[in-house]
Amino acid sequence: MGVPGERRRTVWRRVMIGWALLVAVAGGLTLWMQDSTEPQGPYVWQRSDPDEPPDLPPCPTTGEAGAVACAYVDVP
């Protein structure tokens, strides 16, 4: 028979190696899946004219004098 703590160290070493392999595989899968959810390119910048007013619907008004605040949300 071997040294009393040798079997325990061997089991512990194998558990740690298995854990490290699991972490590496999970990290690789995470990166791979993250890249696959990204939209495909090419990515381009759209030029806009700052002097051109945005194409938005008119802001509703009240019959009374006062300020009206409008908020527009771009929902895809």
Backbone atoms as SQL, in Angstrom:
CREATE TABLE atoms (id INTEGER PRIMARY KEY, chain TEXT, resi INTEGER, resn TEXT, atom TEXT, x REAL, y REAL, z REAL);
INSERT INTO atoms VALUES
  (1, 'A', 1, 'MET', 'N', 0.840, -1.192, 0.000),
  (2, 'A', 1, 'MET', 'CA', 0.000, 0.000, 0.000),
  (3, 'A', 1, 'MET', 'C', 0.871, 1.235, 0.000),
  (4, 'A', 2, 'GLY', 'N', 0.288, 2.345, -0.463),
  (5, 'A', 2, 'GLY', 'CA', 1.031, 3.587, -0.565),
  (6, 'A', 2, 'GLY', 'C', 0.929, 4.404, 0.710),
  (7, 'A', 3, 'VAL', 'N', 1.337, 5.617, 0.610),
  (8, 'A', 3, 'VAL', 'CA', 1.293, 6.557, 1.723),
  (9, 'A', 3, 'VAL', 'C', -0.181, 6.861, 2.022),
  (10, 'A', 4, 'PRO', 'N', -0.561, 7.001, 3.308),
  (11, 'A', 4, 'PRO', 'CA', -1.976, 7.154, 3.668),
  (12, 'A', 4, 'PRO', 'C', -2.707, 8.302, 2.956),
  (13, 'A', 5, 'GLY', 'N', -2.092, 9.445, 2.738),
  (14, 'A', 5, 'GLY', 'CA', -2.789, 10.573, 2.124),
  (15, 'A', 5, 'GLY', 'C', -2.640, 10.643, 0.614),
  (16, 'A', 6, 'GLU', 'N', -1.930, 9.673, 0.031),
  (17, 'A', 6, 'GLU', 'CA', -1.657, 9.739, -1.401),
  (18, 'A', 6, 'GLU', 'C', -2.930, 9.568, -2.233),
  (19, 'A', 7, 'ARG', 'N', -3.804, 8.648, -1.856),
  (20, 'A', 7, 'ARG', 'CA', -5.042, 8.429, -2.617),
  (21, 'A', 7, 'ARG', 'C', -5.929, 9.673, -2.566),
  (22, 'A', 8, 'ARG', 'N', -5.994, 10.292, -1.413),
  (23, 'A', 8, 'ARG', 'CA', -6.810, 11.498, -1.272),
  (24, 'A', 8, 'ARG', 'C', -6.273, 12.615, -2.162),
  (25, 'A', 9, 'ARG', 'N', -4.942, 12.775, -2.208),
  (26, 'A', 9, 'ARG', 'CA', -4.343, 13.796, -3.075),
  (27, 'A', 9, 'ARG', 'C', -4.608, 13.505, -4.539),
  (28, 'A', 10, 'THR', 'N', -4.560, 12.238, -4.937),
  (29, 'A', 10, 'THR', 'CA', -4.813, 11.873, -6.318),
  (30, 'A', 10, 'THR', 'C', -6.256, 12.202, -6.702),
  (31, 'A', 11, 'VAL', 'N', -7.188, 11.871, -5.824),
  (32, 'A', 11, 'VAL', 'CA', -8.600, 12.181, -6.087),
  (33, 'A', 11, 'VAL', 'C', -8.785, 13.695, -6.152),
  (34, 'A', 12, 'TRP', 'N', -8.199, 14.413, -5.213),
  (35, 'A', 12, 'TRP', 'CA', -8.326, 15.877, -5.187),
  (36, 'A', 12, 'TRP', 'C', -7.744, 16.499, -6.457),
  (37, 'A', 13, 'ARG', 'N', -6.590, 15.997, -6.902),
  (38, 'A', 13, 'ARG', 'CA', -5.956, 16.511, -8.107),
  (39, 'A', 13, 'ARG', 'C', -6.848, 16.269, -9.321),
  (40, 'A', 14, 'ARG', 'N', -7.454, 15.079, -9.419),
  (41, 'A', 14, 'ARG', 'CA', -8.339, 14.783, -10.549),
  (42, 'A', 14, 'ARG', 'C', -9.598, 15.648, -10.516),
  (43, 'A', 15, 'VAL', 'N', -10.117, 15.900, -9.344),
  (44, 'A', 15, 'VAL', 'CA', -11.285, 16.778, -9.225),
  (45, 'A', 15, 'VAL', 'C', -10.933, 18.184, -9.685),
  (46, 'A', 16, 'MET', 'N', -9.797, 18.704, -9.304),
  (47, 'A', 16, 'MET', 'CA', -9.386, 20.051, -9.700),
  (48, 'A', 16, 'MET', 'C', -9.123, 20.140, -11.207),
  (49, 'A', 17, 'ILE', 'N', -8.528, 19.112, -11.785),
  (50, 'A', 17, 'ILE', 'CA', -8.293, 19.102, -13.227),
  (51, 'A', 17, 'ILE', 'C', -9.633, 19.071, -13.967),
  (52, 'A', 18, 'GLY', 'N', -10.566, 18.259, -13.493),
  (53, 'A', 18, 'GLY', 'CA', -11.898, 18.210, -14.091),
  (54, 'A', 18, 'GLY', 'C', -12.608, 19.544, -13.988),
  (55, 'A', 19, 'TRP', 'N', -12.487, 20.195, -12.833),
  (56, 'A', 19, 'TRP', 'CA', -13.115, 21.512, -12.640),
  (57, 'A', 19, 'TRP', 'C', -12.505, 22.540, -13.595),
  (58, 'A', 20, 'ALA', 'N', -11.191, 22.534, -13.747),
  (59, 'A', 20, 'ALA', 'CA', -10.526, 23.479, -14.645),
  (60, 'A', 20, 'ALA', 'C', -10.948, 23.232, -16.097),
  (61, 'A', 21, 'LEU', 'N', -11.068, 21.980, -16.499),
  (62, 'A', 21, 'LEU', 'CA', -11.534, 21.676, -17.850),
  (63, 'A', 21, 'LEU', 'C', -12.977, 22.138, -18.045),
  (64, 'A', 22, 'LEU', 'N', -13.816, 21.924, -17.052),
  (65, 'A', 22, 'LEU', 'CA', -15.204, 22.365, -17.136),
  (66, 'A', 22, 'LEU', 'C', -15.302, 23.881, -17.277),
  (67, 'A', 23, 'VAL', 'N', -14.509, 24.619, -16.507),
  (68, 'A', 23, 'VAL', 'CA', -14.508, 26.082, -16.592),
  (69, 'A', 23, 'VAL', 'C', -14.031, 26.541, -17.972),
  (70, 'A', 24, 'ALA', 'N', -13.004, 25.907, -18.506),
  (71, 'A', 24, 'ALA', 'CA', -12.483, 26.289, -19.819),
  (72, 'A', 24, 'ALA', 'C', -13.515, 26.014, -20.921),
  (73, 'A', 25, 'VAL', 'N', -14.172, 24.865, -20.863),
  (74, 'A', 25, 'VAL', 'CA', -15.181, 24.532, -21.867),
  (75, 'A', 25, 'VAL', 'C', -16.378, 25.471, -21.756),
  (76, 'A', 26, 'ALA', 'N', -16.828, 25.747, -20.538),
  (77, 'A', 26, 'ALA', 'CA', -17.969, 26.646, -20.355),
  (78, 'A', 26, 'ALA', 'C', -17.633, 28.056, -20.834),
  (79, 'A', 27, 'GLY', 'N', -16.428, 28.529, -20.575),
  (80, 'A', 27, 'GLY', 'CA', -16.016, 29.842, -21.053),
  (81, 'A', 27, 'GLY', 'C', -15.968, 29.900, -22.570),
  (82, 'A', 28, 'GLY', 'N', -15.447, 28.856, -23.195),
  (83, 'A', 28, 'GLY', 'CA', -15.405, 28.803, -24.648),
  (84, 'A', 28, 'GLY', 'C', -16.800, 28.779, -25.257),
  (85, 'A', 29, 'LEU', 'N', -17.697, 28.001, -24.662),
  (86, 'A', 29, 'LEU', 'CA', -19.077, 27.971, -25.156),
  (87, 'A', 29, 'LEU', 'C', -19.761, 29.322, -24.981),
  (88, 'A', 30, 'THR', 'N', -19.484, 29.999, -23.885),
  (89, 'A', 30, 'THR', 'CA', -20.076, 31.315, -23.662),
  (90, 'A', 30, 'THR', 'C', -19.616, 32.294, -24.734),
  (91, 'A', 31, 'LEU', 'N', -18.338, 32.318, -25.021),
  (92, 'A', 31, 'LEU', 'CA', -17.829, 33.220, -26.060),
  (93, 'A', 31, 'LEU', 'C', -18.376, 32.854, -27.431),
  (94, 'A', 32, 'TRP', 'N', -18.465, 31.571, -27.731),
  (95, 'A', 32, 'TRP', 'CA', -18.965, 31.131, -29.026),
  (96, 'A', 32, 'TRP', 'C', -20.434, 31.496, -29.191),
  (97, 'A', 33, 'MET', 'N', -21.233, 31.269, -28.160),
  (98, 'A', 33, 'MET', 'CA', -22.656, 31.581, -28.242),
  (99, 'A', 33, 'MET', 'C', -22.886, 33.089, -28.267),
  (100, 'A', 34, 'GLN', 'N', -22.064, 33.851, -27.575),
  (101, 'A', 34, 'GLN', 'CA', -22.196, 35.305, -27.574),
  (102, 'A', 34, 'GLN', 'C', -21.935, 35.847, -28.974),
  (103, 'A', 35, 'ASP', 'N', -20.927, 35.327, -29.660),
  (104, 'A', 35, 'ASP', 'CA', -20.625, 35.773, -31.014),
  (105, 'A', 35, 'ASP', 'C', -21.726, 35.378, -31.989),
  (106, 'A', 36, 'SER', 'N', -22.377, 34.241, -31.773),
  (107, 'A', 36, 'SER', 'CA', -23.394, 33.795, -32.714),
  (108, 'A', 36, 'SER', 'C', -24.679, 34.600, -32.590),
  (109, 'A', 37, 'THR', 'N', -24.890, 35.308, -31.489),
  (110, 'A', 37, 'THR', 'CA', -26.104, 36.113, -31.342),
  (111, 'A', 37, 'THR', 'C', -25.930, 37.527, -31.870),
  (112, 'A', 38, 'GLU', 'N', -24.716, 37.908, -32.198),
  (113, 'A', 38, 'GLU', 'CA', -24.472, 39.239, -32.742),
  (114, 'A', 38, 'GLU', 'C', -25.031, 39.327, -34.159),
  (115, 'A', 39, 'PRO', 'N', -25.570, 40.474, -34.551),
  (116, 'A', 39, 'PRO', 'CA', -26.029, 40.603, -35.931),
  (117, 'A', 39, 'PRO', 'C', -24.845, 40.560, -36.892),
  (118, 'A', 40, 'GLN', 'N', -25.076, 40.018, -38.063),
  (119, 'A', 40, 'GLN', 'CA', -24.005, 39.918, -39.047),
  (120, 'A', 40, 'GLN', 'C', -23.752, 41.277, -39.682),
  (121, 'A', 41, 'GLY', 'N', -22.495, 41.585, -39.977),
  (122, 'A', 41, 'GLY', 'CA', -22.099, 42.858, -40.555),
  (123, 'A', 41, 'GLY', 'C', -22.547, 42.972, -41.986),
  (124, 'A', 42, 'PRO', 'N', -22.149, 43.918, -42.754),
  (125, 'A', 42, 'PRO', 'CA', -21.191, 44.952, -42.375),
  (126, 'A', 42, 'PRO', 'C', -21.872, 46.074, -41.596),
  (127, 'A', 43, 'TYR', 'N', -21.118, 46.669, -40.725),
  (128, 'A', 43, 'TYR', 'CA', -21.617, 47.768, -39.920),
  (129, 'A', 43, 'TYR', 'C', -21.208, 49.081, -40.587),
  (130, 'A', 44, 'VAL', 'N', -22.154, 49.973, -40.755),
  (131, 'A', 44, 'VAL', 'CA', -21.862, 51.254, -41.388),
  (132, 'A', 44, 'VAL', 'C', -22.483, 52.367, -40.568),
  (133, 'A', 45, 'TRP', 'N', -21.873, 53.525, -40.630),
  (134, 'A', 45, 'TRP', 'CA', -22.420, 54.717, -39.984),
  (135, 'A', 45, 'TRP', 'C', -23.398, 55.370, -40.940),
  (136, 'A', 46, 'GLN', 'N', -24.498, 55.850, -40.413),
  (137, 'A', 46, 'GLN', 'CA', -25.447, 56.586, -41.229),
  (138, 'A', 46, 'GLN', 'C', -25.208, 58.069, -41.008),
  (139, 'A', 47, 'ARG', 'N', -25.107, 58.793, -42.103),
  (140, 'A', 47, 'ARG', 'CA', -24.894, 60.237, -41.990),
  (141, 'A', 47, 'ARG', 'C', -26.243, 60.927, -41.865),
  (142, 'A', 48, 'SER', 'N', -26.287, 61.930, -41.024),
  (143, 'A', 48, 'SER', 'CA', -27.518, 62.708, -40.880),
  (144, 'A', 48, 'SER', 'C', -27.166, 64.187, -40.948),
  (145, 'A', 49, 'ASP', 'N', -28.120, 64.963, -41.374),
  (146, 'A', 49, 'ASP', 'CA', -27.939, 66.404, -41.491),
  (147, 'A', 49, 'ASP', 'C', -28.462, 67.030, -40.197),
  (148, 'A', 50, 'PRO', 'N', -27.602, 67.686, -39.410),
  (149, 'A', 50, 'PRO', 'CA', -28.067, 68.255, -38.142),
  (150, 'A', 50, 'PRO', 'C', -29.068, 69.394, -38.325),
  (151, 'A', 51, 'ASP', 'N', -29.095, 70.012, -39.515),
  (152, 'A', 51, 'ASP', 'CA', -30.036, 71.098, -39.761),
  (153, 'A', 51, 'ASP', 'C', -31.417, 70.584, -40.164),
  (154, 'A', 52, 'GLU', 'N', -31.506, 69.306, -40.536),
  (155, 'A', 52, 'GLU', 'CA', -32.779, 68.737, -40.957),
  (156, 'A', 52, 'GLU', 'C', -33.569, 68.296, -39.728),
  (157, 'A', 53, 'PRO', 'N', -34.821, 68.738, -39.599),
  (158, 'A', 53, 'PRO', 'CA', -35.600, 68.336, -38.425),
  (159, 'A', 53, 'PRO', 'C', -35.934, 66.842, -38.507),
  (160, 'A', 54, 'PRO', 'N', -36.021, 66.170, -37.374),
  (161, 'A', 54, 'PRO', 'CA', -36.330, 64.740, -37.403),
  (162, 'A', 54, 'PRO', 'C', -37.762, 64.508, -37.887),
  (163, 'A', 55, 'ASP', 'N', -37.983, 63.364, -38.484),
  (164, 'A', 55, 'ASP', 'CA', -39.297, 63.010, -39.005),
  (165, 'A', 55, 'ASP', 'C', -40.113, 62.384, -37.872),
  (166, 'A', 56, 'LEU', 'N', -40.754, 63.225, -37.083),
  (167, 'A', 56, 'LEU', 'CA', -41.542, 62.781, -35.931),
  (168, 'A', 56, 'LEU', 'C', -42.971, 63.293, -36.069),
  (169, 'A', 57, 'PRO', 'N', -43.913, 62.591, -35.480),
  (170, 'A', 57, 'PRO', 'CA', -45.289, 63.092, -35.513),
  (171, 'A', 57, 'PRO', 'C', -45.388, 64.369, -34.690),
  (172, 'A', 58, 'PRO', 'N', -46.393, 65.211, -34.996),
  (173, 'A', 58, 'PRO', 'CA', -46.512, 66.460, -34.238),
  (174, 'A', 58, 'PRO', 'C', -46.856, 66.198, -32.779),
  (175, 'A', 59, 'CYS', 'N', -46.396, 67.082, -31.943),
  (176, 'A', 59, 'CYS', 'CA', -46.651, 66.979, -30.512),
  (177, 'A', 59, 'CYS', 'C', -48.096, 67.419, -30.245),
  (178, 'A', 60, 'PRO', 'N', -48.840, 66.663, -29.453),
  (179, 'A', 60, 'PRO', 'CA', -50.214, 67.077, -29.168),
  (180, 'A', 60, 'PRO', 'C', -50.238, 68.385, -28.380),
  (181, 'A', 61, 'THR', 'N', -51.240, 69.172, -28.631),
  (182, 'A', 61, 'THR', 'CA', -51.351, 70.459, -27.943),
  (183, 'A', 61, 'THR', 'C', -52.633, 70.481, -27.127),
  (184, 'A', 62, 'THR', 'N', -52.631, 71.319, -26.127),
  (185, 'A', 62, 'THR', 'CA', -53.830, 71.527, -25.321),
  (186, 'A', 62, 'THR', 'C', -54.468, 72.824, -25.761),
  (187, 'A', 63, 'GLY', 'N', -55.722, 72.996, -25.455),
  (188, 'A', 63, 'GLY', 'CA', -56.413, 74.227, -25.818),
  (189, 'A', 63, 'GLY', 'C', -55.977, 75.391, -24.959),
  (190, 'A', 64, 'GLU', 'N', -55.370, 75.129, -23.852),
  (191, 'A', 64, 'GLU', 'CA', -54.942, 76.181, -22.940),
  (192, 'A', 64, 'GLU', 'C', -53.505, 76.571, -23.235),
  (193, 'A', 65, 'ALA', 'N', -53.167, 77.759, -22.802),
  (194, 'A', 65, 'ALA', 'CA', -51.777, 78.196, -22.956),
  (195, 'A', 65, 'ALA', 'C', -50.929, 77.461, -21.924),
  (196, 'A', 66, 'GLY', 'N', -49.824, 76.963, -22.334),
  (197, 'A', 66, 'GLY', 'CA', -48.936, 76.253, -21.420),
  (198, 'A', 66, 'GLY', 'C', -47.955, 75.412, -22.205),
  (199, 'A', 67, 'ALA', 'N', -47.018, 74.889, -21.505),
  (200, 'A', 67, 'ALA', 'CA', -45.988, 74.090, -22.140),
  (201, 'A', 67, 'ALA', 'C', -46.420, 72.629, -22.186),
  (202, 'A', 68, 'VAL', 'N', -46.119, 71.987, -23.264),
  (203, 'A', 68, 'VAL', 'CA', -46.417, 70.565, -23.419),
  (204, 'A', 68, 'VAL', 'C', -45.095, 69.857, -23.684),
  (205, 'A', 69, 'ALA', 'N', -44.861, 68.793, -22.958),
  (206, 'A', 69, 'ALA', 'CA', -43.638, 68.026, -23.143),
  (207, 'A', 69, 'ALA', 'C', -43.958, 66.764, -23.956),
  (208, 'A', 70, 'CYS', 'N', -43.140, 66.483, -24.942),
  (209, 'A', 70, 'CYS', 'CA', -43.316, 65.301, -25.770),
  (210, 'A', 70, 'CYS', 'C', -42.091, 64.397, -25.606),
  (211, 'A', 71, 'ALA', 'N', -42.353, 63.113, -25.602),
  (212, 'A', 71, 'ALA', 'CA', -41.268, 62.133, -25.553),
  (213, 'A', 71, 'ALA', 'C', -41.507, 61.107, -26.645),
  (214, 'A', 72, 'TYR', 'N', -40.481, 60.829, -27.426),
  (215, 'A', 72, 'TYR', 'CA', -40.583, 59.867, -28.508),
  (216, 'A', 72, 'TYR', 'C', -39.619, 58.729, -28.236),
  (217, 'A', 73, 'VAL', 'N', -40.095, 57.511, -28.446),
  (218, 'A', 73, 'VAL', 'CA', -39.278, 56.330, -28.231),
  (219, 'A', 73, 'VAL', 'C', -39.215, 55.562, -29.542),
  (220, 'A', 74, 'ASP', 'N', -38.026, 55.147, -29.918),
  (221, 'A', 74, 'ASP', 'CA', -37.835, 54.374, -31.129),
  (222, 'A', 74, 'ASP', 'C', -37.889, 52.890, -30.756),
  (223, 'A', 75, 'VAL', 'N', -38.998, 52.239, -31.091),
  (224, 'A', 75, 'VAL', 'CA', -39.181, 50.830, -30.774),
  (225, 'A', 75, 'VAL', 'C', -39.025, 50.029, -32.058),
  (226, 'A', 76, 'PRO', 'N', -38.079, 49.110, -32.075),
  (227, 'A', 76, 'PRO', 'CA', -37.880, 48.326, -33.305),
  (228, 'A', 76, 'PRO', 'C', -39.023, 47.381, -33.561);
